Amino acid sequence: MKRYILVIIATIMLASCASNQVGLEKHTGFTELPFPSNAFKSGQIVEIYSNPRKVEITFQSDIPWDQATTSEGWNISSAETSTIRATLATEISKILKGKYEFASTENIQVDFTNTKTTVVAKNTIYTAIKAGLKDNSDLVDLIATYMDDGTHFDVITTTLSANVSFTLVDASKNAVEIDSEVIQKLNSDFNIDFNQSDGSKKVISGSNLVIGIHTDPKLIRLLMKKHSK
């Protein structure tokens, strides 16, 4: 049986456009994702929308894990992650308010630690995607048609990830224990993987969540040109 595309639709609003780069994007060059995600990785073809700005994963190439190189990321300040932290706190508060009435955005403290960059060589990505598209002529035709109609596709080459944690505090600024059912709902709604940190019910964390991506639009043009021959 032919191996068809693994289509992951992970709709995430992107940060402000490049002409107005601020915070994380200005400091690192990565396109900032307002909500951390387990979904993004190098070698994916992604469709970029401008209004509203979001990204959908269209194709996942088969790249062995040992082809990725991970290194320590930037020392990102709280000011540079203010936008993504505020968005994350807002979305978390919407779910927590179902159980904790005081769970306003201001009462949720978000932290980023242990930032890392993961990159795969472009020639490796090119070879993997080319092989994956070989038996996916329908997908190739679809991408080519969409591109002719003005749709913007990119290929992710590098990701910026971090350990993300949050705590909920009450009116007295005391940390509150978070119910496991609330964590499950958060993970289900956002396709993410938060857990109680080291057995603590007051600190909820997720490891190696992607907060930014680098893309290369030239790769997709080269691939489509190759498969159009």
C-alpha positions in Angstrom: 0.0 0.0 0.0 1.3 3.4 -0.9 2.4 5.5 2.0 0.3 8.6 1.9 0.8 11.9 3.5 0.4 12.3 7.2 -1.7 15.4 7.3 -1.6 17.2 10.6 -3.7 20.2 10.8 -2.3 22.3 13.6 -3.8 25.8 13.2 -1.8 28.4 15.1 -1.9 32.1 14.7 1.5 33.5 13.8 3.2 36.6 15.2 3.1 40.0 13.5 4.5 40.2 10.0 8.3 40.6 9.3 8.1 44.3 8.7 7.0 44.8 12.3 9.2 42.2 14.0 9.3 42.4 17.8 10.4 40.3 20.7 11.4 36.8 19.9 11.4 37.2 16.2 13.5 40.3 16.3 16.0 38.8 18.7 16.4 35.3 17.1 15.0 35.5 13.6 12.5 32.8 14.4 8.8 33.3 13.5 7.1 33.3 16.9 4.3 30.9 17.6 1.9 32.5 20.2 1.1 29.1 21.5 3.7 26.4 22.1 3.2 23.2 20.1 4.3 19.6 19.9 3.4 19.5 16.3 6.1 21.3 14.4 9.5 19.9 13.3 12.1 20.2 10.6 11.2 18.8 7.2 7.5 19.7 7.2 5.8 21.5 4.4 3.5 24.1 5.9 0.9 26.3 4.4 1.1 29.9 5.6 -2.0 32.1 5.7 -1.9 35.9 6.0 -5.3 36.9 7.2 -5.7 35.6 9.8 -2.0 34.7 10.1 -1.7 31.0 10.8 0.1 27.9 9.7 -1.2 24.4 8.7 1.1 21.4 8.5 0.5 19.9 5.1 3.2 17.2 4.8 5.5 15.4 7.2 8.7 13.9 5.6 10.3 10.9 7.0 13.6 12.1 8.5 15.5 9.8 11.0 15.9 11.4 14.4 19.7 11.1 14.2 19.8 13.6 11.2 18.7 16.4 13.5 21.2 18.5 15.4 20.1 20.1 18.6 22.1 22.8 20.4 21.5 25.3 23.2 19.2 28.1 22.2 19.3 31.8 23.0 19.0 33.3 26.4 15.6 34.7 25.8 14.5 37.5 28.1 11.0 37.9 29.5 10.4 41.0 27.5 11.2 39.1 24.3 8.7 36.4 25.1 6.0 38.8 26.4 3.6 38.2 23.5 3.7 34.5 23.5 3.5 34.3 27.3 0.5 36.6 27.4 -1.3 34.6 24.7 -0.5 31.4 26.5 -1.8 32.8 29.8 -5.0 34.0 28.2 -5.8 30.6 26.6 -5.0 28.7 29.8 -7.2 31.1 31.8 -10.2 30.3 29.6 -10.0 26.7 30.5 -9.0 27.1 34.2 -11.9 29.5 34.8 -14.3 26.6 34.5 -12.9 25.4 37.8 -11.1 28.4 39.3 -13.1 31.6 39.2 -10.0 33.7 39.9 -8.0 32.3 37.0 -7.6 35.5 35.1 -4.7 36.1 32.7 -2.9 38.2 35.4 -3.0 35.3 37.8 -1.3 32.8 35.5 2.5 33.0 35.5 4.3 31.5 32.5 8.0 30.7 32.3 10.3 29.5 29.5 13.5 27.6 30.3 16.1 25.4 28.5 15.7 26.8 25.0 17.1 24.7 22.2 17.4 24.9 18.5 16.9 21.8 16.3 18.1 21.9 12.7 18.2 19.4 9.9 20.5 20.0 6.9 18.6 21.4 3.9 19.9 18.7 1.5 18.6 16.0 3.9 15.2 17.7 4.1 15.1 18.1 0.3 16.0 14.4 -0.2 13.4 13.2 2.3 10.6 15.3 1.0 11.4 14.4 -2.6 11.2 10.7 -1.7 8.0 11.2 0.3 6.3 13.1 -2.6 7.3 10.4 -5.1 4.2 8.3 -4.4 1.9 11.3 -3.6 1.1 12.7 -7.1 -2.2 14.0 -5.9 -0.6 16.0 -3.1 2.0 17.4 -5.6 -0.7 18.5 -8.0 -2.7 20.1 -5.1 0.3 22.0 -3.8 1.3 23.1 -7.3 -2.3 24.3 -8.1 -2.5 26.2 -4.8 0.8 27.8 -5.4 -0.3 28.9 -8.9 -3.3 30.5 -7.2 -1.1 32.4 -4.8 -1.0 30.2 -1.7 2.2 30.5 0.3 4.0 27.3 1.2 7.2 27.0 3.2 9.4 24.2 4.5 10.5 24.2 8.1 14.3 23.8 8.5 14.8 24.8 12.2 12.7 24.9 15.3 13.2 26.8 18.5 11.9 24.9 21.5 11.7 25.4 25.3 10.4 23.9 28.5 7.2 25.8 29.3 5.7 25.9 32.7 2.9 27.8 34.3 1.4 28.3 37.8 -1.9 29.7 38.9 -1.9 32.1 41.9 -4.9 33.3 44.0 -5.7 36.8 45.1 -3.0 36.5 47.8 -0.4 35.4 45.1 -0.2 31.9 46.6 0.3 29.1 44.1 -2.8 26.9 43.6 -2.9 23.1 43.0 -4.2 22.3 39.5 -6.6 19.4 39.1 -5.4 16.6 36.7 -8.7 16.8 34.8 -8.1 20.4 34.0 -4.6 19.5 32.6 -6.2 16.8 30.5 -8.6 19.2 29.0 -5.9 21.7 28.3 -3.9 19.0 26.5 -6.9 17.8 24.6 -8.0 21.3 23.4 -4.6 22.4 22.3 -2.9 19.1 21.3 -0.1 19.7 23.7 1.5 17.7 26.5 1.5 19.4 29.9 2.1 17.5 33.1 2.5 18.1 36.8 6.1 19.1 37.3 8.1 16.6 39.5 5.0 15.5 41.3 4.0 19.1 42.2 0.3 19.9 41.5 1.2 23.6 41.6 3.6 23.8 38.7 2.4 22.5 35.3 5.1 22.0 32.6 5.7 20.8 29.1 9.1 19.8 27.7 10.6 20.7 24.4 7.6 22.6 23.1 8.2 24.5 19.9 7.8 28.3 20.3 9.4 29.4 17.0 10.3 28.2 13.5 12.6 29.0 10.6 11.4 28.2 7.1 12.8 28.2 3.6 10.3 29.0 0.8 13.0 28.2 -1.9 12.9 24.5 -1.0 9.2 24.1 -1.9 9.7 25.8 -5.2 12.6 23.5 -6.0 10.6 20.5 -5.1 7.6 21.5 -7.2 9.9 22.2 -10.1 11.5 18.8 -9.7 8.2 16.9 -9.7 6.7 18.9 -12.5 9.2 17.5 -15.0 
